[in-house]
Amino acid sequence: MFNFAFNSFDEAIYMNGHGIYVWSVMAIVFICLFVCFKYYSSKIKQTSRKFNEPN
């Protein structure tokens, strides 16, 4: 029914020797996305506080 590319979980992690590159790039991408999310989240909160303060 399913035709998987790898026979085991270890093969999926190792990826015929390319796993270290694939997983390191995935980690870098997720770290960058997380940092951008946190940065813009704080900027949005800062801006909303600025507009909501009484004059």
Secondary structure in CASP SS format (residue, H / E / C, confidence):
PFRMAT SS
TARGET T0000
AUTHOR 0000-0000-0000
METHOD secondary structure of the structure
MODEL  1
M C 1.00
F C 1.00
N C 1.00
F C 1.00
A C 1.00
F C 1.00
N C 1.00
S C 1.00
F H 1.00
D H 1.00
E H 1.00
A H 1.00
I H 1.00
Y H 1.00
M H 1.00
N H 1.00
G H 1.00
H C 1.00
G H 1.00
I H 1.00
Y H 1.00
V H 1.00
W H 1.00
S H 1.00
V H 1.00
M H 1.00
A H 1.00
I H 1.00
V H 1.00
F H 1.00
I H 1.00
C H 1.00
L H 1.00
F H 1.00
V H 1.00
C H 1.00
F H 1.00
K H 1.00
Y H 1.00
Y H 1.00
S H 1.00
S H 1.00
K H 1.00
I H 1.00
K H 1.00
Q H 1.00
T H 1.00
S H 1.00
R H 1.00
K H 1.00
F H 1.00
N H 1.00
E C 1.00
P C 1.00
N C 1.00
END
